[in-house]
């Protein structure tokens, strides 16, 4: 068994970027600007759903077969599970901080949210770096193509279709031309057409709105 896990690293690239930008975007909102806060809060919810489904797919579909096959990698897999729990705890904190800030765009609520996002990003980056260095090599050697593909199927099954288009844009944004072509080639032809006709312009509008100065 040998699967190419590079797509996971491209997904992680988008998570790293968005977790950084969310801190910067929230910090830049003037106190009382609830319209702007609502735009960023909506983008956070898209990011959160993508991250949650990404991790739940790994919890349900990646860790169990690896634990059954990789005796020497048990410590790594258990560490991944513990890191997922820590990331989930930061998201629970954000689930309270985001709506509190969105409601009033108050300065105190903004500062609380920036602190929570900063903590979230630190925990997330620790996990992503560790996963790429230690877990993905195990997956490449011990996971089947069908099992690897099931991660994407899980995301599709648990994400609203329009949100999927936005998340695909998040992943493609920092992909190089070769990576972009590879990701697009993995889609069925009708889905590629939907991306080009609807998804790409829709994502461009969304990102312009989210990152507006």
N, C-alpha and C positions, 0 to 999 in steps of 0.2 A: 504494500500500500504506500502510495506517495501522492499527496495532494499539494497543489500550489496554494499557499496561504497568503499570497501577496495582497489579495483583495482586502483581507482583514486589516492590513497595515494602511491601505488607502482609506478605509472607513475610519480608522483611528486618527488619521491626519485631520479629517473633518471634525472629529470630536475635540481634538486638541485646539483647533482654530476657534471653534464656536465657544468652547468653555472660556477661552481668553477674551474673545470679543464681547461676550455677555457681561463680563466684569467691566470692561471699558464703556460699553453702551449704557449700562445702568448708572455708572459713576458720572456720566456726562449729562444726565437728565436734570434739568432745573427743577427745584422744588415747586410742586403744584402743577406740573405739566402732566396731567393725568392722561391726555391723549397720547403723548409720546410713551408714557409708561405702559399703556395698554398694548401698543405695538410690540414693545420689547418683551412684555410678559407673554404675549401670544407666541412669539418666536421661542422663548424659553420652553413653553409647553410642547412645541414641536420637537425641540432638542431633547427634552426629557423623555418623551415617548420613544423616540428613536433609540436613545441610550438604554432605556428600560427594556425594550423589546430585544435589543442586541444582547444584553446581559442575560435575560430570561432564556433566550435561545441557547446560549452557552450552558447555562445551568441545567437545562432540560435535555439538551441534545449532544453536548460536547463532553462535559465532565463525566457522565456515567460510563460511556464506552471507553474513555481513556482510563478511568479507574479500574475497569475490568481487564485492561490489557497491559498496563504499564506499571509494573511493581516499583521500579526505581524512580518513577515520576510521581508517586503518590504525594509526596510532600509539596511538589509544585502545584498539583491540582487542588489540594486542600488549601494552599495559600491563595490560589485564585478565588476559591469560594469565599474565603475570609475577606479578601479585598472587595469582592462584589457586595458583601454585607456592609462593609465600610462605605462604599460608594452609595449604596441604598440609604444608609443613615444620613448622608449629606443631602440626598434628594428629599428625604422626609423633612429635614430642616428647611429646605428651600420651598417645599410645599406650603409652609406657613409664611415664610418671608416674602415670597413673590406676591400673593394676593394682598398682603398687608401694605406693601409698597404700591401696588397697582391702584388700590382704592383711593389713595390721597396723594401719591408721589411726594410724600413728606421727606424732609432731609434725614431725619432719624431713621425712618424706615429704609430709605435708600442706603444709608451707611450700614445698617444691619444686613441688608441684602448683599451688598458688595462683600462684606466679611464672609457671609455664608457661601457666596459663589467662589471666593478665593480659597476657602477651605475645601470646597467640593473639587475644584480644579487640582489642588495639590494631591488629594487622595486619588483622583482619577488618573493623573499623570503617572503617579507611582505604579498604579495597576497596569496601565497601558504599556509602559516601558518594560515592566517585568514580564507581562504576557508575551510581548514580542520577542524578548530575549530567551525565555525559558519554555513557554507553553507552546508557541506556534511550531517550533521544531518537533515537539512530540506529536502534535496534531498532523504535521506533514508526513510522519512515518507510520502513524497508527490509526488514522481516521480514513474511512473510505470516501470516495468521490460522492456517493449518495448521501452519506452522513454529513459531509461538508455542505452539500447543496441544501440539506434540510434546514440549515441556519437561515439562509435567504428565504426559504419557503415559510419558515416561522414568522419572519419579519413581515412578509407580504400578507400572511393570513391574519395578522394582529394589528395592522396599521390601515387606517382609512386611505383610500386610493389617492386623494389629492395630497394628503400628508406624505404619502410615499413619493410622489413627484418632487415635493420639496426636499425630502431627505436624500433623494437621488442627486438633486442639485448640490446639496451640501457635500456629498461624497465626491462628485465630479469636479467641484470648484478648483481644488488644488491638484487634481490629477494631471500628469503630463500627457501629451498627445497619445503616446503609446498606451498608457494606462486607461485613458478615456476610451480609446478605440476598443480595448479589450473588454472593458465593462459594458459598453454598448453592444458589442458583438454577442455577449452572453444573454441578451434579452431576445425574446421572440420578436419577429419582424413587426407585428402590430403594435407591440409595446414600444419599440424603438420609434415608430411613427408617432405615437401619442407623445412621447418625450419631445421629439423635435417640433411638433405642431403646437402642443399645449404646455408640456412640462417646462421646457427650457425658457420660453418667454414668461411663463408664470413665475418661475423661480427668479428670473431677473427682476421682475417687478417687486416681488417679495423682498429681495435682498436690498434693492434701492430704498425701499420704505424703511426696512429695519436699520440700515446703516446710514440713513440720512443724518447730516450734521444738525 
